[in-house]
Amino acid sequence: MSVIYKTINGKKLAFQLPLGKNKNITLEDDTFGIFQYAFADSIINNIKLNNNLKYIYNHAFENSNIKEIILPKSVEKISPNAFKNCIYLTHVQINNKYCDFAPYVFKECISLTNVELNGLDTISTGMFCFCQSIKNINLDGVRVIQSYAFIGTNIEKLILPKSLEEIGDDVFTPKKLKSIKYEGTREDFYKIKGIEQIDKILKNNKHIKLEFGKTIDDMINEGKSIKEINNIFKQENER
């Protein structure tokens, strides 16, 4: 047996990795969750998660040698620090856009370069903080970015999607940023809750260029009058 399982409150959980050289693991089909610290500090390199998995508990993989994690659509909740300090982790794929990520799930995964969010609704507090190898990320479909989500990363060009409705404090590391582009209009940009945080970054870091996805011609084609467009630019200049 490559994994020790236990049933708690009627739920089958991956509970512990036995001593030995179990680097490649496949979870049994009826596994409900991965218990806290189940694979922490282990030599596990690869794991195939079952398509019925619902829950990954806190610190489940912390300090392990895991290299890749592909989360199936079935996963609904991941607790704090589940993958903290997995220094060999390079690739994360998320397939449930409404998965509930607790704070600091991937904190200090210093080799992480490839993150596939696939339209994830909410990026939680500190979710990728101090993942220093992240230089770009596709945020398409993201609605909420909570505080410290990408602090300590090396993202240089930040592209904010039109889907964004809310952004928290200190989301990114300003000194690494070269440009911020919002894929909508200036008008919509300043409707985002918490956007004053981006305003603060821009005022304190003059090297960062702010761009928008729509030109004046785009706004005219949408039916906006010259007066409306002038008001949008006037509001921008007053900020």
C-alpha positions as CSV (number, residue, x, y, z in Angstrom):
1,M,0.0,0.0,0.0
2,S,1.5,3.4,-1.1
3,V,-0.9,5.5,1.1
4,I,-2.4,4.9,4.5
5,Y,-6.1,5.7,4.6
6,K,-8.4,6.4,7.5
7,T,-12.2,6.9,7.7
8,I,-13.2,9.9,9.8
9,N,-16.9,10.9,10.1
10,G,-17.7,8.5,7.3
11,K,-15.2,10.1,4.9
12,K,-12.2,8.3,3.5
13,L,-9.1,10.3,3.9
14,A,-5.5,9.9,2.7
15,F,-3.9,10.0,6.1
16,Q,-0.2,9.3,5.9
17,L,2.6,8.2,3.6
18,P,4.4,5.2,5.0
19,L,8.2,5.2,5.4
20,G,10.0,4.3,2.3
21,K,10.6,5.6,-1.2
22,N,7.1,6.3,-2.4
23,K,7.7,9.1,-5.0
24,N,4.8,8.4,-7.3
25,I,1.3,8.0,-5.9
26,T,-2.2,7.5,-7.3
27,L,-5.1,8.1,-4.9
28,E,-7.9,5.5,-4.7
29,D,-11.1,6.5,-6.5
30,D,-13.2,6.9,-3.4
31,T,-10.8,9.3,-1.5
32,F,-12.8,12.2,-0.1
33,G,-9.8,14.3,1.2
34,I,-6.1,14.5,2.0
35,F,-5.7,14.9,5.7
36,Q,-3.6,17.6,7.4
37,Y,0.2,16.9,7.1
38,A,-0.6,13.7,5.2
39,F,2.3,14.2,2.8
40,A,4.2,17.0,4.6
41,D,8.0,16.7,4.6
42,S,7.8,13.7,2.3
43,I,9.8,12.7,-0.8
44,I,6.7,12.4,-3.0
45,N,7.4,13.8,-6.5
46,N,4.1,13.1,-8.3
47,I,0.5,12.4,-7.3
48,K,-2.5,11.6,-9.4
49,L,-5.6,13.0,-7.6
50,N,-8.8,11.1,-8.0
51,N,-11.8,12.7,-9.7
52,N,-14.0,12.5,-6.6
53,L,-11.6,14.3,-4.3
54,K,-13.3,17.2,-2.4
55,Y,-11.0,18.5,0.3
56,I,-7.2,19.1,0.8
57,Y,-6.6,19.9,4.5
58,N,-4.0,22.4,5.9
59,H,-0.3,21.7,5.5
60,A,-1.1,18.5,3.5
61,F,1.9,18.8,1.2
62,E,4.0,21.4,3.1
63,N,7.8,21.0,2.6
64,S,7.3,18.0,0.3
65,N,9.1,17.3,-3.0
66,I,6.0,17.5,-5.1
67,K,6.8,18.8,-8.6
68,E,3.3,19.2,-10.2
69,I,-0.3,19.4,-8.9
70,I,-3.3,19.1,-11.2
71,L,-6.5,19.8,-9.2
72,P,-9.6,18.1,-10.6
73,K,-12.9,19.8,-11.0
74,S,-14.2,17.9,-7.9
75,V,-12.0,19.8,-5.5
76,E,-14.1,22.3,-3.5
77,K,-11.9,23.5,-0.7
78,I,-8.2,23.8,0.1
79,S,-7.1,24.8,3.6
80,P,-4.2,27.1,4.6
81,N,-0.6,26.4,3.7
82,A,-1.6,23.1,1.9
83,F,1.4,23.4,-0.4
84,K,3.6,25.9,1.5
85,N,7.3,25.8,0.8
86,C,7.1,23.1,-1.8
87,I,10.3,24.3,-3.3
88,Y,10.3,21.8,-6.2
89,L,6.8,22.6,-7.4
90,T,6.8,24.1,-10.9
91,H,3.3,23.6,-12.3
92,V,-0.1,24.1,-10.8
93,Q,-3.4,23.6,-12.7
94,I,-6.8,24.5,-11.3
95,N,-9.9,23.2,-12.9
96,N,-12.7,24.3,-10.6
97,K,-13.3,28.0,-11.0
98,Y,-15.2,28.2,-7.7
99,C,-12.8,26.2,-5.6
100,D,-12.5,27.8,-2.2
101,F,-8.8,28.5,-1.5
102,A,-7.9,29.5,2.1
103,P,-5.0,31.9,2.6
104,Y,-1.4,31.2,1.7
105,V,-2.0,27.8,-0.1
106,F,1.1,28.1,-2.3
107,K,3.2,30.4,-0.1
108,E,7.0,30.2,-0.8
109,C,6.8,27.8,-3.6
110,I,10.0,29.3,-5.0
111,S,10.3,27.3,-8.2
112,L,6.7,27.7,-9.3
113,T,6.6,29.2,-12.9
114,N,3.5,27.8,-14.6
115,V,0.1,28.6,-13.0
116,E,-3.1,27.7,-14.9
117,L,-6.0,29.4,-13.2
118,N,-8.5,28.5,-15.9
119,G,-10.9,31.3,-14.9
120,L,-10.7,30.9,-11.1
121,D,-13.2,33.3,-9.5
122,T,-11.2,34.3,-6.5
123,I,-7.5,34.4,-5.8
124,S,-7.2,34.2,-2.0
125,T,-5.1,36.1,0.5
126,G,-1.4,35.4,-0.1
127,M,-2.2,32.5,-2.4
128,F,1.1,32.8,-4.3
129,C,3.0,35.1,-2.1
130,F,6.8,34.8,-2.3
131,C,6.6,32.5,-5.3
132,Q,9.6,34.4,-6.7
133,S,9.8,32.5,-10.0
134,I,6.3,33.7,-11.2
135,K,7.0,36.3,-13.8
136,N,3.6,36.3,-15.6
137,I,0.2,35.0,-15.0
138,N,-3.1,34.8,-17.0
139,L,-5.9,36.3,-14.9
140,D,-8.7,35.9,-17.4
141,G,-12.0,35.4,-15.7
142,V,-10.8,36.4,-12.2
143,R,-13.3,38.4,-10.3
144,V,-11.6,39.0,-7.0
145,I,-7.9,39.3,-6.1
146,Q,-7.4,39.4,-2.3
147,S,-4.6,41.1,-0.4
148,Y,-0.9,39.9,-0.8
149,A,-1.9,37.4,-3.4
150,F,1.3,37.9,-5.5
151,I,3.5,39.9,-3.1
152,G,7.1,38.7,-3.5
153,T,6.7,37.5,-7.0
154,N,8.6,38.9,-10.1
155,I,5.6,39.8,-12.3
156,E,6.7,42.6,-14.6
157,K,3.6,43.1,-16.8
158,L,0.3,42.9,-15.0
159,I,-2.8,42.4,-17.2
160,L,-6.1,42.9,-15.3
161,P,-9.1,41.4,-16.9
162,K,-12.5,43.1,-17.5
163,S,-14.0,40.5,-15.2
164,L,-12.2,42.0,-12.2
165,E,-14.5,43.5,-9.6
166,E,-12.4,43.8,-6.5
167,I,-8.7,44.0,-5.6
168,G,-7.1,43.9,-2.1
169,D,-4.1,45.6,-0.4
170,D,-0.5,45.1,-1.5
171,V,-1.4,42.5,-4.1
172,F,1.9,42.8,-6.1
173,T,5.5,43.9,-5.6
174,P,5.6,47.4,-7.2
175,K,9.4,47.5,-7.8
176,K,9.2,44.6,-10.2
177,L,6.3,46.0,-12.2
178,K,6.9,47.7,-15.5
179,S,3.3,48.1,-16.7
180,I,-0.3,47.6,-15.7
181,K,-2.9,47.1,-18.4
182,Y,-6.6,46.9,-17.8
183,E,-8.5,45.2,-20.6
184,G,-11.5,47.5,-20.2
185,T,-12.0,51.3,-20.3
186,R,-10.7,53.9,-17.9
187,E,-14.3,54.4,-16.8
188,D,-14.7,50.7,-15.8
189,F,-11.2,50.6,-14.3
190,Y,-12.2,53.1,-11.6
191,K,-15.3,51.2,-10.7
192,I,-13.3,48.3,-9.4
193,K,-13.6,48.0,-5.6
194,G,-10.2,48.7,-4.0
195,I,-8.7,50.2,-7.2
196,E,-7.2,53.0,-5.1
197,Q,-4.5,50.5,-4.2
198,I,-3.4,50.5,-7.8
199,D,-3.7,54.3,-7.9
200,K,-1.3,54.4,-4.8
201,I,1.2,52.1,-6.6
202,L,1.2,54.3,-9.7
203,K,1.7,57.5,-7.7
204,N,4.6,56.1,-5.7
205,N,6.2,54.3,-8.6
206,K,6.4,56.6,-11.6
207,H,8.2,53.9,-13.7
208,I,5.0,51.9,-14.0
209,K,3.0,52.5,-17.1
210,L,-0.8,52.3,-17.0
211,E,-2.5,51.1,-20.2
212,F,-6.1,50.4,-21.2
213,G,-7.5,47.8,-23.5
214,K,-9.9,50.2,-25.4
215,T,-8.9,53.2,-27.5
216,I,-11.0,56.3,-28.2
217,D,-12.2,54.7,-31.4
218,D,-13.4,51.7,-29.4
219,M,-15.4,53.9,-27.1
220,I,-16.9,55.8,-30.1
221,N,-17.9,52.5,-31.6
222,E,-19.6,51.6,-28.3
223,G,-21.7,54.7,-28.7
224,K,-20.0,57.0,-26.3
225,S,-20.2,60.7,-27.2
226,I,-17.1,62.9,-27.5
227,K,-18.3,64.7,-24.3
228,E,-18.5,61.4,-22.4
229,I,-15.0,60.4,-23.6
230,N,-13.6,63.8,-22.6
231,N,-15.1,63.4,-19.1
232,I,-13.5,59.9,-18.8
233,F,-10.0,61.4,-19.6
234,K,-10.7,64.4,-17.3
235,Q,-11.5,62.1,-14.4
236,E,-8.3,60.2,-15.2
237,N,-6.2,63.3,-15.1
238,E,-7.7,64.5,-11.8
239,R,-6.7,61.2,-10.1
